[in-house]
């Protein structure tokens, strides 16, 4: 095994770490604080980039055993990277509060069952 190969398990752990950072960063914020704090939304968007990139590099045969729309975080990563001027921060905030808990549960489930 190549000592520099990043395993599926490590990528899943990166995703979980990014999710936990998002939760931590947003713990004491509301929508208005989020919108007003450029460093906060930059930090959150960076974590979404990590999530999307990690998901893009996990073997599909692992991901597709689990019912989750894996294309969404991948697409969101690409949107942040390439269409950054069109990001709607209110939608990002909704993603943090609605989609991240669901993704976290899916990632924990994969780690528990696969590794």
C-alpha positions in Angstrom: 0.0 0.0 0.0 1.2 3.4 -0.9 1.9 5.3 2.3 0.6 8.5 0.7 -2.7 7.0 -0.4 -5.6 8.6 1.4 -8.1 5.9 2.3 -11.8 6.1 2.1 -11.9 5.9 5.9 -9.6 8.9 6.2 -11.6 10.9 3.7 -14.8 10.1 5.7 -13.1 11.3 8.8 -12.1 14.5 7.1 -15.7 15.0 6.2 -16.8 14.4 9.7 -14.1 16.9 11.0 -15.3 19.5 8.5 -18.9 19.0 9.6 -17.9 19.4 13.3 -16.0 22.6 12.4 -19.1 24.0 10.7 -21.2 23.1 13.7 -18.7 24.7 16.1 -18.3 27.9 14.0 -22.1 28.4 13.7 -23.0 27.4 17.3 -23.4 30.9 18.6 -24.5 32.5 15.3 -27.8 33.2 13.7 -28.6 34.1 10.1 -27.8 37.8 10.7 -24.5 37.2 12.4 -23.6 34.8 9.7 -24.4 37.2 6.9 -22.5 40.0 8.6 -19.3 38.0 9.4 -17.2 37.6 6.3 -14.7 35.4 8.1 -17.4 33.1 9.3 -19.0 32.5 5.9 -15.5 32.1 4.3 -14.6 29.5 6.9 -17.9 27.7 6.4 -17.5 27.7 2.6 -13.9 26.3 3.0 -15.3 23.4 5.0 -17.9 22.7 2.3 -15.1 22.6 -0.2 -13.3 20.0 1.9 -16.6 18.0 2.2 -17.3 18.0 -1.5 -13.7 17.2 -2.5 -13.5 14.4 0.0 -16.8 12.9 -1.2 -15.5 13.2 -4.8 -12.6 11.0 -3.9 -14.3 8.2 -2.0 -15.0 5.1 -4.0 -18.5 5.1 -5.4 -19.0 1.4 -4.4 -18.7 2.6 -0.8 -20.9 5.6 -1.1 -23.7 4.1 -3.2 -24.5 1.5 -0.6 -26.0 4.3 1.4 -29.1 6.3 0.6 -27.9 9.9 0.3 -27.7 12.4 -2.7 -23.9 12.3 -3.0 -24.0 14.5 -6.0 -25.2 17.5 -4.0 -22.1 18.1 -1.9 -19.9 17.4 -5.0 -21.9 19.9 -7.0 -21.8 22.5 -4.1 -18.0 22.2 -3.9 -17.8 22.9 -7.6 -20.2 25.8 -7.4 -18.2 27.4 -4.6 -14.9 26.9 -6.5 -16.1 28.1 -9.9 -19.2 30.3 -9.3 -18.2 31.9 -6.0 -19.6 35.3 -7.1 -23.1 33.8 -7.2 -23.2 32.2 -3.8 -26.4 33.0 -1.9 -25.4 33.1 1.8 -28.9 32.6 3.1 -29.0 29.3 1.2 -25.6 28.4 2.7 -27.0 29.1 6.1 -30.0 26.8 5.4 -27.7 24.1 4.2 -25.7 24.4 7.4 -28.9 24.0 9.5 -30.9 21.5 7.4 -28.5 19.4 5.3 -25.4 19.2 7.5 -27.1 17.2 10.2 -28.4 14.7 7.7 -25.0 14.4 6.0 -23.3 13.9 9.4 -25.6 11.1 10.2 -24.9 9.4 6.9 -21.1 9.8 7.3 -21.2 8.4 10.8 -23.3 5.5 9.6 -20.8 4.6 6.8 -17.8 4.8 9.2 -19.6 2.6 11.7 -20.6 0.0 9.2 -17.6 0.0 6.8 -14.7 0.4 9.2 
